[in-house]
Amino acid sequence: MGNSYSQIFIQCVFAVKYRAALLRKPWRYELFGVIGNLINEAGAETFIVNGVEDHVHCLFRLKPSLPVSDVMKVAKAKSSK
């Protein structure tokens, strides 16, 4: 189909195991930056990553050819290490 255009915006929220308040302020924003870079490396475009002690919110633009599950698999797996 010629001249088609699509924008898919995804907001995902993921929590720390057992909703424990583990994301401490001194390094929380550094972690958000790492998660944003991982989402970008997976092929999406990050707009914002933010959260509190027990969960993280991510807003990103997704290419139609890229599954959400692949992006989240990369972001969650690598950021937990």
C-alpha positions as CSV (number, residue, x, y, z in Angstrom):
1,M,0.0,0.0,0.0
2,G,1.6,3.3,-1.1
3,N,1.8,6.4,1.0
4,S,0.7,4.8,4.2
5,Y,1.8,6.2,7.5
6,S,1.4,4.9,11.0
7,Q,2.3,5.9,14.6
8,I,2.0,3.5,17.4
9,F,2.5,4.9,20.9
10,I,2.8,2.4,23.7
11,Q,2.7,3.1,27.4
12,C,4.0,0.2,29.5
13,V,4.2,-0.1,33.3
14,F,6.3,-2.8,34.9
15,A,6.8,-3.4,38.6
16,V,9.6,-4.5,40.9
17,K,9.2,-8.1,42.1
18,Y,6.7,-8.3,44.9
19,R,6.2,-4.5,44.5
20,A,9.1,-4.0,46.9
21,A,10.3,-0.3,47.1
22,L,13.8,-1.0,45.7
23,L,14.2,1.9,43.2
24,R,16.1,4.3,45.5
25,K,16.3,8.0,44.6
26,P,20.2,8.3,44.3
27,W,20.3,6.0,41.3
28,R,16.7,5.8,40.1
29,Y,17.1,8.4,37.3
30,E,20.2,6.7,36.0
31,L,18.2,3.4,35.8
32,F,15.5,5.3,33.8
33,G,18.1,6.5,31.4
34,V,19.5,3.0,30.9
35,I,15.9,1.6,30.3
36,G,15.3,4.4,27.7
37,N,18.5,3.6,25.9
38,L,17.6,-0.1,25.9
39,I,14.2,0.6,24.3
40,N,16.0,2.8,21.7
41,E,18.5,0.0,20.9
42,A,15.5,-2.4,20.5
43,G,14.3,-0.3,17.6
44,A,11.7,1.9,19.2
45,E,11.8,5.6,20.0
46,T,11.6,6.5,23.7
47,F,9.8,9.6,24.8
48,I,9.9,9.3,28.6
49,V,10.8,6.8,31.2
50,N,9.8,7.6,34.8
51,G,8.5,6.0,37.9
52,V,8.6,5.7,41.7
53,E,10.1,3.2,44.2
54,D,8.1,0.2,43.1
55,H,7.3,0.6,39.4
56,V,8.4,2.1,36.1
57,H,6.4,3.8,33.3
58,C,7.7,3.9,29.8
59,L,6.2,5.8,26.8
60,F,7.7,5.0,23.4
61,R,6.8,5.0,19.7
62,L,6.8,1.6,18.1
63,K,7.5,0.7,14.5
64,P,4.7,-1.4,13.0
65,S,7.1,-4.2,12.2
66,L,8.3,-4.5,15.8
67,P,6.4,-6.5,18.4
68,V,5.9,-4.9,21.8
69,S,7.0,-8.1,23.5
70,D,10.4,-7.9,21.9
71,V,11.0,-4.4,23.1
72,M,9.9,-5.2,26.6
73,K,11.9,-8.4,26.7
74,V,15.1,-6.4,26.0
75,A,14.3,-3.6,28.4
76,K,13.4,-5.7,31.3
77,A,16.0,-8.4,30.9
78,K,19.0,-6.1,30.5
79,S,17.9,-3.4,33.0
80,S,17.5,-5.9,35.8
81,K,21.2,-6.8,35.6
